[in-house]
Amino acid sequence: MTFTVLARDTRRGLIGAATASRSLAVGASVIAVDPAVGVAASQAWTNRALRGRLLTAMREGSTAAEAVASVPSWDDGHALRQVAALAWDAPGAARSGESITAWAGQATATDAVFVGNLLTGPEVLEAMNDAWVRGEGDFADRLIEVLRAGEAAGGDARGRQSCALLIASPEDTVLDLRVDDHDEPLAELARLRTLSMIPVEIPSAAR
C-alpha cells in the first residue's frame, strides 16, 4: 500500500526518508528518524512501534541488517510487516513478510533502501532506484524525485492520497513535511518544500 525510500547524503551529512501511499496520513505511521542513529520505516500492515525498536537496536550497536532480522522475535505479526532501516554508516536493510499483499519487495543501492507493497510491480522500485542513482543536487528535492519516479512507474496499485518527507542532520531534524490527504500529494509536497525555504545543508560551523 506504500512505497518508501530511506537514504543518506554523505557529502552534505544528511539522512532522510520519503514515502507515498493511497492511505491517509502515511507520514504519521511509516517513517521515523533518530538524528543520532538513522532512519527506519514500518509499513504494509503497519506496526508503528517497530520503527522505534529498529532505531533503538541500531543505537545499541546493531547494524541495520541485524535490527531488521530481529523483527520476527519482536512481533508476532511479522509476516504482515514490511520494514527497512538505514544508519549513518554501513549498508541499509529491509524485510518483507511472507503474507504481505503483492506486489511487494525491497531493493538496496549505495546509501539507499527502497521498499514497497501493493505496488503495480517491481518496476516501481526499479524506477526509484534509477532516480536515486542519477539524482544530483539538493537532498530533499532528490528524495521527492525518487517518489515521483516510483509513482510514474505505477506506484501504489490503488492510487495516491498522501506522502511525507523527513530529513535530519546528526544533531537535529531539519525538515519534516507531510501531505495527509490530497488529490496530487507529490505535487503538494514539492510545493511545501519550496515554501519551507530551508536550505537542507549543515551550517559550515557544524561540519
VODRENZA-633537 format. One record per residue: x, y, z of N, C-alpha, C in turn. Coordinates in steps of 0.05 Angstrom, whole numbers, padded with zeros to 5 digits, always signed. Example, Ala and Ser with C-alpha at 12.3 -4.5 7.8 and 13.67 -1.06 7.14 Angstrom:
BEGIN
+00264-00114+00156+00246-00090+00156+00264-00066+00156
+00257-00045+00142+00273-00021+00143+00258+00001+00157
//
This chain:
BEGIN
+00016-00024+00000+00000+00000+00000+00017+00025+00000
+00043+00021+00000+00061+00044+00004+00088+00039-00009
+00101+00060-00018+00129+00058-00027+00145+00079-00014
+00170+00071-00006+00186+00087+00012+00215+00085+00004
+00230+00108+00008+00259+00108+00005+00271+00118+00031
+00292+00104+00040+00309+00114+00061+00336+00119+00048
+00348+00142+00054+00373+00149+00040+00390+00167+00057
+00416+00169+00050+00434+00187+00063+00451+00202+00042
+00458+00226+00049+00474+00243+00032+00500+00247+00047
+00520+00231+00041+00545+00232+00056+00561+00258+00052
+00557+00270+00029+00572+00295+00024+00561+00318+00041
+00535+00319+00044+00523+00341+00060+00519+00333+00089
+00523+00307+00095+00518+00299+00123+00489+00299+00130
+00472+00287+00114+00444+00286+00118+00433+00258+00115
+00412+00251+00129+00398+00225+00126+00368+00231+00126
+00353+00214+00111+00325+00220+00109+00308+00198+00098
+00283+00203+00096+00264+00183+00086+00241+00198+00072
+00230+00185+00052+00206+00196+00038+00188+00173+00031
+00162+00178+00033+00142+00156+00029+00117+00167+00017
+00103+00150+00002+00078+00157-00012+00059+00133-00011
+00033+00139-00010+00013+00117-00007-00015+00126-00015
-00032+00106-00019-00061+00111-00023-00075+00111+00004
-00059+00109+00026-00070+00110+00053-00070+00139+00063
-00087+00145+00082-00088+00171+00095-00064+00175+00113
-00051+00198+00112-00031+00207+00131-00008+00187+00134
+00004+00179+00111+00025+00159+00112+00049+00168+00129
+00054+00194+00130+00077+00204+00144+00075+00200+00174
+00051+00197+00185+00047+00194+00213+00054+00166+00223
+00053+00146+00204+00055+00119+00213+00079+00103+00201
+00091+00113+00180+00111+00096+00166+00140+00102+00172
+00148+00128+00170+00176+00134+00172+00182+00148+00199
+00207+00144+00208+00216+00157+00233+00247+00161+00231
+00257+00180+00247+00285+00186+00247+00294+00190+00276
+00318+00182+00281+00333+00189+00305+00359+00202+00295
+00361+00228+00297+00384+00242+00284+00411+00230+00291
+00414+00219+00315+00440+00208+00323+00444+00180+00312
+00424+00167+00301+00425+00139+00294+00420+00134+00264
+00397+00143+00254+00390+00138+00226+00360+00140+00222
+00350+00126+00202+00321+00127+00195+00310+00098+00194
+00284+00096+00197+00271+00070+00196+00243+00073+00185
+00232+00051+00175+00205+00051+00164+00191+00025+00172
+00165+00026+00177+00148+00003+00181+00123+00007+00165
+00116-00012+00148+00093-00008+00130+00079-00035+00125
+00062-00036+00105+00043-00058+00099+00022-00057+00122
+00018-00079+00136+00000-00078+00160+00017-00066+00182
+00018-00040+00183+00038-00025+00198+00037-00030+00228
+00060-00036+00239+00064-00036+00268+00082-00012+00274
+00071+00010+00283+00086+00035+00286+00109+00031+00306
+00105+00014+00326+00126+00011+00346+00152-00001+00335
+00150-00014+00312+00175-00026+00301+00195-00005+00293
+00186+00019+00286+00205+00040+00279+00223+00046+00302
+00211+00049+00325+00227+00055+00349+00245+00032+00357
+00235+00007+00354+00251-00016+00360+00276-00018+00342
+00272-00013+00317+00294-00013+00298+00315+00008+00305
+00306+00032+00310+00325+00054+00317+00339+00049+00343
+00325+00038+00363+00337+00032+00388+00359+00010+00385
+00353-00010+00369+00372-00032+00365+00397-00021+00352
+00394-00003+00333+00418+00009+00320+00433+00027+00339
+00418+00041+00356+00431+00058+00376+00448+00041+00395
+00439+00017+00400+00453+00000+00419+00474-00017+00406
+00479-00013+00380+00502-00026+00367+00496-00045+00345
+00471-00051+00341+00464-00070+00318+00467-00055+00292
+00474-00071+00271+00473-00060+00244+00444-00059+00235
+00439-00045+00213+00412-00044+00202+00403-00073+00196
+00420-00089+00184+00413-00116+00177+00406-00133+00202
+00421-00129+00223+00416-00144+00248+00389-00135+00261
+00384-00109+00260+00359-00098+00271+00335-00109+00255
+00337-00108+00229+00315-00118+00212+00310-00148+00217
+00332-00163+00220+00329-00192+00224+00316-00198+00251
+00316-00179+00269+00305-00184+00296+00274-00180+00296
+00263-00170+00275+00234-00164+00275+00217-00188+00282
+00222-00212+00271+00205-00235+00278+00205-00242+00308
+00227-00235+00322+00228-00240+00351+00213-00219+00367
+00208-00196+00354+00194-00174+00368+00164-00174+00363
+00156-00185+00341+00128-00180+00332+00116-00206+00321
+00094-00215+00334+00081-00240+00325+00068-00236+00298
+00063-00211+00290+00051-00206+00264+00071-00200+00242
+00096-00209+00246+00117-00202+00227+00112-00210+00198
+00096-00231+00194+00090-00239+00166+00075-00218+00151
+00062-00199+00165+00047-00178+00152+00062-00152+00151
+00086-00151+00161+00101-00126+00162+00122-00124+00140
+00127-00099+00133+00150-00093+00116+00166-00071+00130
+00191-00076+00134+00207-00057+00150+00233-00051+00135
+00245-00028+00141+00271-00020+00130+00285-00003+00150
+00312-00003+00148+00328+00013+00166+00354+00021+00152
+00364+00045+00160+00388+00055+00148+00402+00073+00169
+00427+00066+00175+00443+00082+00194+00461+00101+00179
+00476+00117+00195+00494+00136+00182+00517+00123+00167
+00524+00099+00175+00545+00084+00161+00536+00055+00157
+00548+00041+00140+00542+00013+00134+00517+00011+00117
+00513-00012+00103+00491-00015+00085+00464-00015+00100
+00443-00006+00086+00416-00008+00096+00405-00036+00092
+00381-00041+00103+00369-00068+00101+00339-00065+00102
+00326-00086+00092+00296-00086+00091+00287-00115+00093
+00262-00118+00101+00249-00144+00103+00220-00142+00096
+00210-00161+00079+00182-00162+00072+00171-00189+00082
+00150-00187+00099+00138-00211+00109+00124-00227+00087
+00122-00253+00091+00112-00271+00071+00082-00268+00065
+00068-00254+00082+00039-00251+00078+00030-00224+00069
+00049-00207+00061+00043-00181+00051+00030-00182+00023
+00011-00164+00018-00003-00164-00007+00016-00158-00030
+00015-00174-00051+00032-00169-00075+00022-00145-00091
+00039-00133-00107+00068-00139-00108+00082-00125-00086
+00101-00139-00074+00117-00127-00052+00146-00135-00055
+00164-00118-00046+00192-00125-00047+00209-00102-00037
+00235-00106-00039+00255-00086-00030+00279-00087-00048
+00294-00065-00047+00319-00063-00062+00338-00044-00047
+00364-00048-00052+00383-00030-00039+00402-00019-00060
+00413+00005-00054+00433+00017-00071+00453+00030-00052
+00475+00041-00063+00494+00055-00046+00479+00077-00032
+00479+00076-00005+00468+00097+00011+00437+00099+00010
+00423+00078+00001+00394+00079-00001+00381+00052+00002
+00356+00051+00011+00340+00027+00012+00312+00035+00001
+00300+00017-00014+00274+00021-00026+00255-00002-00018
+00231+00004-00009+00212-00017-00002+00184-00009-00012
+00168-00029-00019+00141-00023-00027+00123-00047-00026
+00097-00043-00023+00078-00065-00023+00052-00056-00036
+00037-00074-00045+00013-00069-00061+00019-00050-00084
+00042-00055-00097+00050-00039-00119+00041-00051-00146
+00043-00036-00167+00036-00047-00193+00056-00068-00203
+00081-00067-00192+00101-00087-00199+00129-00078-00191
+00149-00095-00197+00176-00089-00189+00187-00064-00203
+00175-00056-00225+00184-00033-00239+00183-00007-00222
+00166-00007-00202+00164+00016-00184+00191+00020-00169
+00200-00001-00157+00226+00001-00142+00249+00005-00161
+00248-00007-00184+00269-00003-00203+00271+00026-00212
+00248+00039-00216+00248+00067-00224+00258+00085-00202
+00251+00078-00177+00260+00093-00154+00291+00091-00152
+00301+00067-00155+00330+00063-00153+00344+00079-00175
+00334+00078-00200+00346+00092-00222+00346+00122-00216
+00324+00133-00205+00323+00161-00199+00343+00169-00178
+00347+00152-00158+00366+00157-00137+00395+00157-00149
+00401+00138-00165+00428+00135-00175+00435+00159-00193
+00417+00168-00209+00423+00190-00227+00419+00218-00215
+00407+00219-00191+00400+00244-00179+00423+00260-00169
+00421+00286-00171+00441+00305-00161+00427+00329-00148
+00443+00345-00134+00432+00369-00123+00421+00366-00095
+00402+00383-00088+00391+00384-00061+00379+00357-00053
+00385+00349-00029+00377+00323-00019+00346+00320-00017
+00333+00341-00007+00304+00339-00005+00291+00336-00032
+00299+00352-00051+00288+00350-00078+00294+00323-00091
+00318+00313-00085+00325+00287-00096+00307+00265-00086
+00300+00266-00060+00281+00245-00049+00253+00248-00061
+00245+00273-00065+00219+00277-00078+00219+00265-00106
+00241+00269-00120+00243+00259-00148+00242+00228-00148
+00253+00216-00127+00252+00186-00125+00223+00177-00122
+00207+00191-00106+00179+00185-00103+00164+00189-00130
+00170+00211-00143+00157+00217-00169+00163+00195-00189
+00188+00185-00189+00195+00163-00207+00179+00138-00201
+00176+00132-00175+00160+00109-00167+00131+00111-00176
+00120+00135-00172+00092+00139-00180+00089+00137-00210
+00108+00149-00225+00106+00148-00254+00108+00120-00265
+00121+00102-00250+00124+00074-00258+00100+00057-00250
+00081+00069-00236+00057+00054-00228+00049+00059-00199
+00069+00061-00181+00064+00068-00153+00046+00048-00139
+00031+00059-00120+00011+00043-00105-00011+00035-00125
-00017+00009-00126-00036-00001-00145-00064+00011-00141
-00070+00022-00117-00096+00033-00112-00098+00063-00119
-00076+00076-00124-00076+00105-00130-00059+00121-00111
-00066+00146-00105-00050+00163-00089-00067+00178-00069
-00055+00186-00046-00070+00201-00026-00052+00218-00009
-00030+00207+00001-00013+00221+00020+00017+00215+00015
+00034+00232+00026+00063+00228+00024+00076+00244+00046
+00102+00240+00050+00117+00253+00071+00147+00253+00065
+00161+00273+00077+00189+00276+00074+00201+00283+00101
+00223+00269+00108+00235+00272+00135+00265+00272+00131
+00279+00293+00140+00308+00295+00137+00321+00305+00163
+00344+00293+00169+00358+00301+00193+00388+00305+00188
+00400+00322+00204+00429+00323+00207+00436+00306+00231
+00462+00302+00238+00468+00286+00261+00458+00299+00287
+00452+00325+00287+00444+00339+00311+00414+00342+00314
+00399+00343+00292+00370+00350+00294+00356+00344+00268
+00329+00342+00270+00312+00340+00247+00311+00368+00233
+00318+00369+00208+00319+00395+00194+00295+00399+00175
+00281+00378+00168+00257+00381+00151+00238+00359+00156
+00212+00366+00161+00191+00347+00167+00166+00357+00154
+00160+00347+00130+00136+00356+00114+00118+00332+00109
+00092+00337+00112+00072+00316+00107+00048+00327+00091
+00039+00311+00073+00014+00316+00059-00004+00293+00066
-00025+00298+00082-00041+00276+00093-00064+00267+00075
-00075+00285+00058-00098+00277+00042-00099+00297+00019
-00093+00288-00005-00092+00307-00028-00095+00291-00054
-00107+00304-00074-00110+00290-00100-00084+00287-00114
-00065+00306-00109-00038+00304-00121-00017+00308-00099
-00014+00288-00082+00003+00292-00059+00032+00299-00065
+00044+00288-00085+00072+00294-00091+00075+00322-00101
+00057+00332-00117+00058+00360-00125+00055+00379-00101
+00038+00371-00083+00035+00388-00058+00059+00386-00041
+00072+00363-00039+00097+00361-00023+00118+00378-00035
+00121+00378-00061+00141+00395-00074+00135+00425-00069
+00109+00432-00069+00102+00460-00063+00110+00467-00034
+00104+00449-00016+00111+00454+00012+00142+00456+00016
+00156+00440+00001+00185+00441+00002+00195+00469-00007
+00183+00479-00028+00191+00506-00037+00184+00527-00016
+00160+00524-00004+00152+00544+00017+00169+00543+00042
+00180+00519+00047+00195+00516+00072+00219+00535+00074
+00231+00540+00050+00254+00559+00049+00277+00550+00067
+00279+00524+00072+00300+00514+00089+00322+00503+00071
+00346+00514+00071+00368+00503+00056+00377+00477+00071
+00373+00454+00058+00378+00429+00072+00408+00423+00070
+00423+00438+00086+00452+00436+00088+00459+00439+00117
+00482+00427+00125+00492+00431+00152+00508+00457+00152
+00503+00476+00171+00519+00500+00172+00548+00493+00174
+00565+00510+00161+00593+00504+00160+00606+00501+00187
+00596+00515+00207+00607+00514+00234+00603+00487+00247
+00583+00472+00237+00576+00446+00249+00590+00423+00235
+00604+00428+00214+00617+00407+00199+00643+00399+00212
//
